Amino acid sequence: MASGEVKLIGAWASPFVMRPRVALNLKSVPYEFLQETFGSKSELLLKSNPVHKKIPVLLHADKPVCESNIIVEYIDETWSSSGPSLLPSLPYDRAMARFWAAYIDEKWFVALRNFLKAEGEEEKKAVIAEFEEGNALLEKAFIDCSKGKPFFNGDHIGYLDISLGSFLAWLRVTELAASYKLLDEAKTPSLCKWADHFCNDPAVKPVMPETAKLAEFAKKIFAKPQA
Amino acid sequence: MAERSEDSEEVKLLGMWASPFSRRIEIALTLKGVPYEFSEQDITNKSDLLLRLNPVYKMIPVLVHNGKPISESLVILEYIDDTWRNNPILPQDPSERAMARFWAKLIDQQICVAAMKVAGTIGEERDAAVEETRNLLMFLEKELVGKDFFGGQSLGLVDIVATLVAFWLIRTEDLLGVKVVPVEKFPEIHRWVKNLSGNDVIKKCIPPEDEHLEYIRARMDKLNIKSA
């Protein structure tokens, strides 16, 4: 049943929270955004996600759904008659979307995080190599999945676009901080074009954190305590 | 007529007899009555076929259908459910599907990891790993109240994924020398294991107990892990 109030517990800066927000926008589903304060967890969050105590949590008629990619699939299945399908229709294409989404969270994003933490030239070089290897895989995956269309999902943004696109703002902040192009037109031209399309989509623009604002926020939360 | 194996409807599974991730695919295919060719892989000496079919992770299981490979067991399970619609392993209702996916992810990404820590550590570190595993299992314990299986009256995705707990964690407790899942603390999980053990598909698809324990004992010796 697609009826019932929709609330999303989250935070503006979280890439994982951005995922269901894009999905809800694509499906034209109005929702109340309940922002958590950085550094503390509300009673509602702890009650709605007792296992992980993490955002995002979707509350649909007060029933909680947790884990960002799982929430996106839930949104696609619940509001299936509204807006385009977020997953491809063929089982094999769906499997590819799920495979790469899992890769993005378990390998690609981990490499991005390691890049932020890397200290010294040797470590930085190793992390960059790992990250660029991942990018090359995703460039090929994009070509295979998109089949000439602008998005991984084809004509419209879908599950895999959302899964990768939600990290673009943080990627940009990292590029600024490191003065290094992590997504390079020369190495991954298709991904760069895709990133442009993604960021300019009307479902994405209102919920994509502004780079300058995010960079400020990143400085604050990663600030090393003074000796 | 010449055989066009690339385009055939044939289903091939590259797997390993003692792997919970490989066995769960066999359970799903058997549940749906899908005939398949099993190709036992030597994971200590990976075949060219495996490396070609799963270049990203170089791991089993890999399902090949219509000549196309699919890797990652949870992705494969969803593919199987999408492709063969009889005896569904995921529920129909979107919020129940979300819950099934949630538990499957918890089992693979946290319970499995914590359980492996129990096997690979000693002393205080092991005690902490045991406690972590139990805390996570308590969520599954609560889920089973009033149900024969996680999937309700029949096997579902979570049952298939949680065979890892039943036949790889609980089964090896004597070898590990610690009762990670004592029946006094986890009566529902033990009741569920009994239900699983009486199910024909499960009986057919899990590794035979004696050989399985022998294999694990040998692996533990090799890795210099003390077996009880």
Interface residues (C-beta under 8 A of the other chain):
Chain A: V51 H60 K63 V65 C66 E67 I70 I71 E73 Y74 E77 T78 P91 Y92 R94 A95 R98 F99 A102 Y103 L137
Chain B: V56 H65 N66 K68 I70 S71 E72 L74 V75 I76 E78 Y79 D82 T83 P94 S95 R97 A98 R101 F102 K105 L106 F139
